Structure formats: structure tokens, C-alpha cells
Amino acid sequence: MVFGLIWLWTDAEALANYARGAVGLRDAVLAPSPRGYWTAFALAWVPAGFFVLAMLRLGRLVRGFGNGQVLVEENAAGLLSVGWLLAGFGVATPIVHALQSVALTIDNPQGQKHLAITLDPGIFAALAAAAALIAFGYVLREAIRLSDENQSFV
């Protein structure tokens, strides 16, 4: 993710494709000023940060499952954490894209500045995955509680 972001923002053609596609600046004049470029670049790290943190947390969770730790509170908290981080990613991405559209055209001449609002199907998939992981985290938490309760009877 980090490598991809750096490559995207250092390759002029890739950046133009990104601005026209993901950000929604299809017909806009793309000649970002240094201030607009660096603002848009800094904004790109917000959803990337959510995604990287979610994947790191998911990796820790999978390692725990691999070690045989299934019905433990740490896993329920991990699922909830991954779910909320993916939800943050899903919510932040369209907002960041809208702000990037402004940043990339902020110093364009009057009448050529843009605010583009885009909704990508991938964002809805991330939000659906987030909802499923959050729900499963609460289900796992309840399963842990029931398991502990059953253990106390024995």
C-alpha cells in the first residue's frame, strides 16, 4: 500500500488516471500547484492508514487463530477493531476523494475549479465487510461469554 501510494504520486500519468477515475476529475484541467499536489498527497494517507492498520490487525488475528486461540476476548476485540477500521476506510475514502478534487484544482483559473463526489462499488464492499466483521465480533464475544458460563457449571 505504501509503495503503491508513493508510485502513484510520483508517476504523472498514473496520477492523472487516478484523478480522472477515482477522484472524478474527468474533464478538469489537471495542472496542480505544489500546494494542491502536497495537500492531495497528504490526504491520500488517511484511507491508506485505515486500510494498513486493518490489515495489520487482521494479520494478528489470523495468527491467533492459527495458534489455536479461538474463543478468547482478544479475538472478539480484534474482529471489532478490523471492522471499525474498514468502516473508517469506507467512510473516509469518498470524503478524501472529494477533498482531493478540490486540492488538485484549487489554483486553477476561475471557473475551472472542481468538487467531484464519487462513490465506488469497492467502498460499498468495504462497508459491507466492515458490518459483517463487527457483527461477527459481537457474536464471538457472546460465544465467549456463553462458553465461560458453561465452563462454570462443570
KOLFIPA-51973 format. One record per atom (N, C-alpha, C, O): residue in three letters; x, y, z negated. Coordinates in steps of 0.05 Angstrom, whole numbers, padded with zeros to 5 digits, always signed. Atoms other than C-alpha are relative to their C-alpha. Layout:
<sites>
ALAXYZ/...
</sites>
This chain:
<sites>
MET+00017-00024+00000/MET+00000+00000+00000/MET+00018+00025+00000/MET+00013+00044+00015/VAL-00018-00023+00001/VAL+00056+00048-00018/VAL+00015+00004+00026/VAL+00016+00026+00037/PHE-00014-00001-00025/PHE+00095+00031+00044/PHE-00018+00010+00022/PHE-00011+00027+00039/GLY+00019-00009-00020/GLY+00033+00039+00087/GLY-00007+00029-00001/GLY-00009+00043+00019/LEU+00006-00029+00003/LEU+00017+00107+00059/LEU+00023+00017+00009/LEU+00019+00037+00023/ILE-00023-00016-00008/ILE+00087+00133+00069/ILE+00003-00001+00031/ILE+00009+00019+00043/TRP-00002+00002-00029/TRP+00089+00105+00140/TRP-00022+00017+00014/TRP-00016+00031+00033/LEU+00022-00015-00012/LEU+00021+00135+00156/LEU+00005+00030+00000/LEU+00000+00043+00020/TRP-00003-00028+00003/TRP+00040+00204+00132/TRP+00027+00010+00012/TRP+00032+00034+00012/THR-00025-00008-00014/THR+00108+00204+00168/THR-00001-00004+00030/THR+00016+00005+00044/ASP+00004+00005-00029/ASP+00083+00180+00236/ASP-00022+00018+00010/ASP-00045+00014+00002/ALA+00020-00020-00009/ALA+00048+00237+00272/ALA-00023-00013+00015/ALA-00046-00004+00011/GLU+00021+00013-00015/GLU+00009+00191+00318/GLU-00019-00015-00018/GLU-00043-00014-00015/ALA+00017+00015+00020/ALA-00015+00147+00261/ALA-00017+00019-00016/ALA-00040+00013-00022/LEU+00015-00020+00016/LEU-00035+00208+00221/LEU-00022+00012+00016/LEU-00044+00016+00006/ALA+00021-00011-00017/ALA-00074+00236+00280/ALA-00023-00020+00003/ALA-00046-00013+00002/ASN+00020+00021-00002/ASN-00110+00169+00288/ASN-00016-00002-00026/ASN-00040-00005-00026/TYR+00013+00001+00027/TYR-00125+00167+00213/TYR-00019+00024-00003/TYR-00041+00021-00012/ALA+00017-00024+00003/ALA-00151+00239+00214/ALA-00025-00001+00018/ALA-00046+00007+00010/ARG+00023+00002-00018/ARG-00195+00226+00274/ARG-00019-00023-00008/ARG-00043-00020-00003/GLY+00017+00023+00006/GLY-00221+00159+00249/GLY-00010+00001-00029/GLY-00034+00007-00033/ALA+00008+00003+00028/ALA-00222+00151+00173/ALA-00010+00026-00012/ALA-00030+00027-00026/VAL+00007-00026+00012/VAL-00225+00225+00155/VAL-00024+00013+00015/VAL-00039+00028+00003/GLY+00023-00010-00015/GLY-00275+00241+00210/GLY+00005+00026+00016/GLY-00014+00039+00024/LEU-00006-00025-00016/LEU-00239+00298+00247/LEU+00003-00007+00029/LEU+00024-00003+00041/ARG-00001+00010-00028/ARG-00256+00271+00316/ARG+00008+00021+00020/ARG+00026+00017+00036/ASP-00005-00021-00020/ASP-00257+00336+00356/ASP+00015+00024-00011/ASP+00017+00044+00003/ALA-00013-00023+00012/ALA-00218+00380+00309/ALA+00028+00004+00011/ALA+00041-00015+00020/VAL-00027-00006-00007/VAL-00154+00415+00326/VAL+00018-00008-00024/VAL+00014+00001-00046/LEU-00017+00010+00021/LEU-00101+00379+00286/LEU+00028+00011+00002/LEU+00045+00001+00017/ALA-00027-00012+00003/ALA-00041+00423+00270/ALA+00002+00009-00028/ALA+00003+00033-00034/PRO+00000-00008+00029/PRO-00038+00420+00194/PRO+00024+00016-00008/PRO+00046+00011+00001/SER-00022-00016+00011/SER+00002+00472+00159/SER+00014-00017-00021/SER+00003-00037-00030/PRO-00013+00016+00021/PRO+00053+00448+00108/PRO-00017-00002-00025/PRO-00018-00023-00038/ARG+00017+00001+00024/ARG+00006+00466+00051/ARG-00023-00019+00004/ARG-00030-00034-00015/GLY+00022+00019-00006/GLY-00052+00428+00084/GLY+00010-00029+00001/GLY-00003-00047-00009/TYR-00011+00027-00002/TYR-00008+00368+00100/TYR+00006-00011-00027/TYR-00001-00034-00033/TRP-00008+00010+00026/TRP+00021+00362+00030/TRP-00024-00004-00019/TRP-00024-00021-00036/THR+00024+00003+00016/THR-00047+00372-00002/THR-00015-00026+00008/THR-00023-00041-00009/ALA+00013+00025-00009/ALA-00078+00317+00041/ALA+00016-00024-00007/ALA+00004-00045-00015/PHE-00018+00022+00008/PHE-00018+00272+00028/PHE-00003-00006-00030/PHE-00005-00030-00037/ALA+00003+00004+00029/ALA-00025+00282-00047/ALA-00027-00013-00007/ALA-00029-00030-00024/LEU+00027+00011+00004/LEU-00100+00267-00044/LEU-00001-00029+00007/LEU-00016-00044-00005/ALA+00001+00028-00009/ALA-00086+00201-00008/ALA+00008-00019-00022/ALA+00001-00042-00021/TRP-00010+00018+00021/TRP-00053+00174-00071/TRP-00022-00006-00021/TRP-00019-00024-00036/VAL+00021+00005+00020/VAL-00118+00178-00112/VAL-00013-00027+00005/VAL-00013-00044-00013/PRO+00012+00026-00003/PRO-00155+00120-00080/PRO+00021-00022+00001/PRO+00016-00045-00008/ALA-00022+00020+00000/ALA-00089+00084-00068/ALA+00007-00008-00028/ALA+00012-00032-00033/GLY-00006+00007+00028/GLY-00075+00088-00142/GLY-00021-00018-00012/GLY-00014-00037-00026/PHE+00021+00018+00010/PHE-00142+00058-00159/PHE+00003-00028+00011/PHE+00001-00048-00004/PHE-00002+00026-00012/PHE-00131+00002-00110/PHE+00024-00016-00010/PHE+00022-00039-00017/VAL-00025+00014+00010/VAL-00059-00014-00132/VAL-00004-00009-00029/VAL+00003-00032-00036/LEU+00006+00008+00027/LEU-00080-00014-00205/LEU-00019-00024-00002/LEU-00015-00042-00018/ALA+00019+00023+00000/ALA-00138-00061-00190/ALA+00014-00025+00009/ALA+00009-00046-00003/MET-00014+00024-00010/MET-00093-00109-00152/MET+00020-00010-00021/MET+00023-00034-00024/LEU-00019+00008+00021/LEU-00041-00109-00208/LEU-00015-00014-00023/LEU-00007-00034-00033/ARG+00016+00012+00021/ARG-00095-00123-00259/ARG-00012-00027+00009/ARG-00013-00045-00007/LEU+00010+00025-00010/LEU-00124-00177-00215/LEU+00021-00022+00000/LEU+00016-00045-00006/GLY-00022+00019+00001/GLY-00056-00210-00209/GLY+00005-00010-00028/GLY+00009-00034-00032/ARG-00003+00009+00028/ARG-00050-00212-00285/ARG-00023-00019-00008/ARG-00019-00038-00022/LEU+00023+00016+00005/LEU-00120-00241-00289/LEU+00003-00028+00012/LEU-00003-00048-00001/VAL-00004+00025-00013/VAL-00104-00296-00239/VAL+00022-00016-00013/VAL+00019-00041-00016/ARG-00021+00015+00015/ARG-00040-00314-00276/ARG-00011-00012-00025/ARG-00004-00034-00033/GLY+00013+00011+00025/GLY-00081-00322-00340/GLY-00017-00024+00006/GLY-00016-00044-00008/PHE+00016+00023-00008/PHE-00130-00367-00304/PHE+00018-00024+00007/PHE+00012-00047+00000/GLY-00019+00021-00007/GLY-00071-00407-00276/GLY+00013-00013-00024/GLY+00020-00036-00022/ASN-00012+00011+00025/ASN-00043-00416-00346/ASN-00021-00014-00017/ASN-00015-00023-00040/GLY+00020+00014+00015/GLY-00109-00447-00368/GLY-00016+00017-00020/GLY-00032+00007-00035/GLN+00015-00018+00017/GLN-00135-00386-00405/GLN-00025+00010+00014/GLN-00023+00028+00031/VAL+00025-00007-00015/VAL-00207-00382-00382/VAL-00019+00015-00018/VAL-00026+00039-00013/LEU+00019-00013+00017/LEU-00254-00366-00439/LEU+00013+00016-00022/LEU+00012+00009-00046/VAL-00013-00018+00019/VAL-00214-00311-00472/VAL-00009+00029+00006/VAL-00014+00036+00029/GLU+00010-00027-00003/GLU-00234-00239-00484/GLU+00017+00016+00020/GLU+00007+00034+00033/GLU-00017-00014-00018/GLU-00174-00214-00445/GLU-00009-00003+00029/GLU-00006+00016+00045/ASN+00009+00005-00027/ASN-00202-00245-00381/ASN-00025+00016+00006/ASN-00029+00028+00027/ALA+00024-00015-00004/ALA-00270-00213-00391/ALA+00007+00030+00003/ALA-00004+00044+00021/ALA-00009-00028-00002/ALA-00236-00145-00403/ALA+00014+00004+00027/ALA+00011+00026+00039/GLY-00014-00003-00026/GLY-00193-00158-00341/GLY-00019+00002+00023/GLY-00015+00018+00041/LEU+00020-00002-00021/LEU-00253-00171-00297/LEU-00014+00027+00000/LEU-00018+00039+00021/LEU+00013-00026+00002/LEU-00287-00109-00322/LEU+00019+00022+00010/LEU+00010+00040+00024/SER-00020-00020-00009/SER-00223-00069-00311/SER+00003+00001+00030/SER+00002+00022+00042/VAL-00002+00001-00029/VAL-00215-00093-00240/VAL-00025+00011+00014/VAL-00023+00026+00033/GLY+00025-00010-00011/GLY-00288-00080-00226/GLY-00003+00030-00001/GLY-00010+00043+00019/TRP+00002-00029+00002/TRP-00286-00009-00252/TRP+00021+00014+00017/TRP+00015+00036+00028/LEU-00020-00013-00018/LEU-00221+00006-00215/LEU-00009-00001+00029/LEU-00005+00018+00044/LEU+00010+00001-00027/LEU-00252-00019-00150/LEU-00023+00019+00004/LEU-00026+00031+00026/ALA+00021-00020-00001/ALA-00313+00024-00165/ALA+00011+00028+00003/ALA+00002+00044+00019/GLY-00014-00026-00003/GLY-00267+00083-00174/GLY+00011+00004+00028/GLY+00009+00026+00039/PHE-00010-00001-00027/PHE-00234+00067-00108/PHE-00023+00006+00020/PHE-00020+00022+00038/GLY+00023-00003-00019/GLY-00302+00062-00073/GLY-00012+00028-00002/GLY-00021+00039+00019/VAL+00011-00027+00004/VAL-00326+00128-00102/VAL+00020+00022+00009/VAL+00012+00041+00022/ALA-00021-00020-00006/ALA-00260+00166-00094/ALA+00006+00003+00030/ALA+00011+00025+00040/THR-00008-00001-00028/THR-00247+00147-00021/THR-00015+00020+00017/THR-00003+00036+00031/PRO+00014-00020-00017/PRO-00303+00186+00013/PRO+00004+00029-00009/PRO+00005+00047+00007/ILE-00005-00027+00010/ILE-00291+00245-00032/ILE+00027+00010+00009/ILE+00030+00033+00018/VAL-00027-00007-00008/VAL-00217+00245-00017/VAL+00001+00005+00030/VAL+00014+00024+00039/HIS+00001-00004-00029/HIS-00231+00238+00058/HIS-00012+00027+00006/HIS-00002+00042+00024/ALA+00012-00026-00005/ALA-00276+00299+00055/ALA+00019+00023-00007/ALA+00022+00042+00007/LEU-00019-00020+00008/LEU-00224+00339+00017/LEU+00024+00001+00019/LEU+00035+00022+00025/GLN-00022+00001-00019/GLN-00170+00316+00066/GLN-00009+00014+00026/GLN+00008+00027+00039/SER+00009-00014-00024/SER-00213+00341+00124/SER+00002+00030-00003/SER+00009+00044+00016/VAL-00003-00028+00005/VAL-00214+00409+00092/VAL+00030+00008+00000/VAL+00038+00028+00012/ALA-00029-00006+00003/ALA-00139+00407+00075/ALA+00014+00000+00027/ALA+00030+00018+00033/LEU-00013+00002-00026/LEU-00118+00386+00145/LEU-00008+00022+00020/LEU+00006+00027+00039/THR+00009-00021-00019/THR-00157+00442+00178/THR-00002+00028-00015/THR-00013+00047-00003/ILE+00003-00025+00016/ILE-00151+00496+00123/ILE+00012+00024+00013/ILE+00001+00047+00010/ASP-00013-00023-00012/ASP-00104+00540+00162/ASP-00006+00002+00030/ASP+00008+00017+00044/ASN+00008-00003-00028/ASN-00138+00531+00230/ASN-00013+00028+00003/ASN-00022+00039-00017/PRO+00013-00026-00004/PRO-00166+00595+00261/PRO-00030-00002-00008/PRO-00042-00024-00009/GLN+00029-00002+00007/GLN-00236+00618+00241/GLN-00016-00015+00020/GLN-00013-00012+00044/GLY+00018+00016-00017/GLY-00289+00571+00269/GLY+00011-00027+00007/GLY-00002-00043+00020/GLN-00012+00026-00006/GLN-00241+00512+00274/GLN+00007-00015-00026/GLN+00022-00035-00025/LYS-00003+00014+00025/LYS-00241+00492+00201/LYS-00022-00021-00003/LYS-00045-00016+00006/HIS+00019+00022+00001/HIS-00277+00427+00184/HIS-00003-00011-00028/HIS+00015-00012-00044/LEU+00006+00017+00023/LEU-00311+00390+00128/LEU-00014-00024+00012/LEU-00037-00022+00022/ALA+00012+00025-00011/ALA-00324+00318+00150/ALA-00006-00019-00023/ALA+00011-00024-00040/ILE+00008+00020+00020/ILE-00362+00269+00107/ILE-00005-00026+00015/ILE-00022-00028+00032/THR+00002+00026-00013/THR-00354+00197+00127/THR-00005-00022-00021/THR+00005-00020-00044/LEU+00005+00023+00017/LEU-00379+00132+00097/LEU+00008-00025+00017/LEU-00004-00030+00038/ASP-00011+00023-00013/ASP-00341+00070+00117/ASP-00013-00026-00011/ASP-00017-00027-00035/PRO+00011+00025+00010/PRO-00371+00000+00112/PRO+00018-00014-00021/PRO+00009-00027-00039/GLY-00019+00011+00019/GLY-00308-00021+00074/GLY-00004+00011-00028/GLY+00001-00002-00048/ILE+00005-00012+00026/ILE-00327+00027+00018/ILE-00024-00014-00013/ILE-00023-00019-00037/PHE+00023+00014+00011/PHE-00394-00007+00010/PHE+00008-00029-00009/PHE-00003-00039-00029/ALA-00010+00027+00008/ALA-00358-00075+00008/ALA+00015+00002-00026/ALA+00012-00015-00044/ALA-00015-00004+00025/ALA-00311-00048-00047/ALA-00020+00005-00023/ALA-00015-00006-00045/LEU+00020-00005+00021/LEU-00371-00023-00086/LEU-00016-00025-00007/LEU-00022-00030-00031/ALA+00014+00026+00006/ALA-00407-00090-00079/ALA+00018-00019-00015/ALA+00009-00032-00034/ALA-00019+00017+00014/ALA-00345-00127-00101/ALA+00003+00010-00029/ALA+00005-00006-00048/ALA-00003-00012+00027/ALA-00338-00079-00160/ALA-00024-00008-00017/ALA-00021-00016-00040/ALA+00024+00007+00015/ALA-00410-00091-00181/ALA+00000-00030-00008/ALA-00007-00037-00030/ALA-00001+00029+00006/ALA-00401-00167-00176/ALA+00021-00006-00022/ALA+00015-00022-00040/LEU-00021+00005+00020/LEU-00336-00165-00217/LEU-00009+00011-00028/LEU-00003-00002-00048/ILE+00009-00011+00025/ILE-00367-00120-00270/ILE-00021-00019-00012/ILE-00021-00025-00036/ALA+00021+00018+00009/ALA-00428-00166-00275/ALA+00013-00026-00011/ALA+00005-00036-00032/PHE-00012+00025+00009/PHE-00384-00228-00279/PHE+00017+00004-00025/PHE+00018-00014-00042/GLY-00015-00006+00025/GLY-00341-00194-00333/GLY-00019-00001-00024/GLY-00012-00012-00045/TYR+00019+00001+00022/TYR-00403-00185-00376/TYR-00011-00028-00004/TYR-00015-00036-00027/VAL+00009+00028+00003/VAL-00426-00256-00362/VAL+00022-00016-00014/VAL+00016-00032-00032/LEU-00022+00014+00014/LEU-00357-00282-00382/LEU+00002+00007-00029/LEU+00007-00010-00046/ARG+00000-00009+00028/ARG-00359-00241-00445/ARG-00022-00014-00016/ARG-00017-00022-00039/GLU+00022+00014+00013/GLU-00426-00272-00462/GLU+00006-00030-00003/GLU+00000-00042-00024/ALA-00007+00029+00001/ALA-00400-00342-00446/ALA+00021-00004-00023/ALA+00020-00024-00036/ILE-00020+00001+00022/ILE-00341-00329-00494/ILE-00014+00001-00027/ILE-00008-00014-00045/ARG+00015-00002+00025/ARG-00389-00308-00548/ARG-00016-00025-00006/ARG-00015-00035-00029/LEU+00014+00025+00004/LEU-00432-00370-00538/LEU+00018-00023-00006/LEU+00012-00040-00023/SER-00020+00021+00005/SER-00371-00415-00537/SER+00010+00002-00029/SER+00012-00018-00043/ASP-00008-00004+00028/ASP-00347-00385-00603/ASP-00022-00007-00019/ASP-00016-00019-00040/GLU+00023+00007+00017/GLU-00416-00393-00633/GLU-00003-00030-00001/GLU-00008-00041-00023/ASN+00003+00029+00000/ASN-00419-00466-00611/ASN+00023-00013-00015/ASN+00019-00033-00029/GLN-00023+00010+00015/GLN-00349-00478-00640/GLN-00004+00002-00030/GLN+00006-00015-00045/SER+00004-00004+00029/SER-00371-00451-00707/SER-00020-00021-00011/SER-00020-00026-00035/PHE+00019+00021+00009/PHE-00427-00505-00710/PHE+00014-00026-00004/PHE+00006-00043-00021/VAL-00014+00026+00001/VAL-00377-00561-00701/VAL+00018-00001-00023/VAL+00032-00021-00027/
</sites>
